[in-house]
């Protein structure tokens, strides 16, 4: 069973929520984060990306940066820009984008559920990114960005949807510049809290959708603090605030995964004719002219090259039933990028870049037409069931396999560790 419980959230004052709430820290470059903070001085990016408070070129991993984040956070609490609820609550977080709504429960999940395999991952993490968030969490003594989790729809017997339908007065209701509407409802009624926890008692599989680095960092902070508190009462073991991490858990049928497309800098010294000849050994190639092609099924890929779109259809994949090798992102890597373009490690090779499908196919055309890239590839989205199968098998997806939209906002919920 999943150990998921309410908490006393630190959160923005109601009239400031829309100004403070910010997209996750890792979707911005340092330059983009600075521009956001300049546009909105209350943006939570001041805390999530503390280098924005200094001159360009400032070391974002310096002690001074993390100290600045803590200083701003504490000053916003003192000034009443952040408040803290007096009682432990769950929160309903509802996001509406393009007419589609997804509603999750905000609470804190047990670090031990990661160890037990109840909460499952599908991505590897990078040590440098983990260290950054470990220091950020430790210095603020708080988790500031929720981990995006999911469970199989129906596992809660509809409790979340029922409670959501009965929630009438949001504490926050605002729409961002990107058109996403955010509504938050506070669930403090003890009977409703008990029903939610009872529903999670029956859930044995929860999946990380987004936030693997924040999750790994929260886990490491818990380990370090457990070591430091080794002499404390055994009765508190696994029950301290640092033994839990901030999370939002959604039913899977409300989620949308977008395509995660690829761009390559060059054709590995091949002429276009030679490149297409090599492609034909693995793929059926159909010219689409200037008609942008978005794949309509697995095993189909779009390619934009020299102003022309092509449809690529995989001829044969003997590993199609394998949870990882059957993914379209794996097929493109193993049948095209690696053998033809000599891109062996897409996580580190500077010749490949990734673009979330929410930006549209025009973004791919623009980057190729500008000659910044030689070719672009559009993919069929990874499904939530494919994510579940990979996680259940204890395997890992290739990098940049999933792009979830809409993105959760940071700064709306903050979990203090003590």
Beta strands, then each sheet from edge to edge (+ up, - down):
strand 1: 4-5
strand 2: 10-12
strand 3: 22-23
strand 4: 82-84
strand 5: 90-97
strand 6: 100-110
strand 7: 119-120
strand 8: 142-143
strand 9: 147-151
strand 10: 172-175
strand 11: 181-187
strand 12: 206-210
strand 13: 244-251
strand 14: 257-258
strand 15: 260-264
strand 16: 283-289
strand 17: 300-305
strand 18: 308-314
strand 19: 352-356
strand 20: 375-378
strand 21: 403-404
strand 22: 409-410
strand 23: 415-416
sheet 1: 1+ 6- 5+ 11- 10+
sheet 2: 1+ 6- 13+ 9+ 12- 7-
sheet 3: 2+ 4-
sheet 4: 3+ 22-
sheet 5: 8+ 23-
sheet 6: 14+ 21-
sheet 7: 16+ 18- 17+ 20- 15+ 19-
end
